[in-house]
Amino acid sequence: MNSQEPRTNGLPPAQGLYDPRNEHDACGMGFVASLRGEKSHAILEKGLEILINLAHRGACGCDPETGDGAGITIQIPHTFFARECPASGFSLPDAGHYAVGMVFLPVETQPRIQCEGILERIVRDEGLSVLGWRDTPVDETAIGRVARGSQPYIEQIFVGRPSGMDEDAFERKLYIVRKRAEREIASQDEDWKELFYIPSLSSRTIVYKGLLIAPQLPKFYPELADPDVTSALCLVHQRFSTNTFPSWQLAHPFRYVAP
């Protein structure tokens, strides 16, 4: 890699004493769960309390209202989505028979529609069904200037599980869908391709995250305050980038872990 090569994953190319292979971070994370597996909104509230208490493990830049990233992983809140999705023009099957994908998309209409179309086509190619899309309500006033400047359009895609397919097979199919969509969109010769990212696509869990500081998360995603958003577990993460370049995509948690 030389100084003339383009950026990779948002990082500048190697030059002088700098090498992107040396990027690493030191963050704060926490986990709360019901030992009985009982879902409640209280678990989410406790998780958010942990996250806010980890604010000292995060970082911000020249804009003190823009952090290196924060987020949570919770179980799919079926009661909440079953209540909200009819307003978007579709209904949901029973819990576990559908998946929810949290999707970061380009803000401009045409590339966003192009990304949606590619993802929908791949879902159907893999024998699954698209139940519908839901705009994720967000409060842009809750985040910093720098974060707003790079904020993606955030939607949720709902994918139906075919009759006769078990949950594990469904999760494997969802993994294939995500990887195929990422690769196809990454191959596009367009600047907006780096704005496409899928924080989570699962019938079990969903990730809410962003280029935020911990207290901003429940304000940016106001649905997290809804009593019907329940979970038996909550994994939280406050990112502290010691020498990395923060972005919406690099905020933790990732799809399965918060390293």
Secondary structure, DSSP 8 states (H G I E B T S, - for coil): --TTS--BTTB---BTTB-GGG--B--EEEEEE-TT---BHHHHHHHHHHHHHTGGG--B-SSTT-BS-EEEEEE--HHHHHHHGGGGT----STTSEEEEEEEE-SSHHHHHHHHHHHHHHHHHTT-EEEEEEE----GGGS-HHHHHT--EEEEEEEE--TT--HHHHHHHHHHHHHHHHHHHHTSSSGGGGG-EEEEEESSEEEEEES--GGGHHHHSGGGG-TT--BSEEEEEE--BSS----TTTSS--SS---
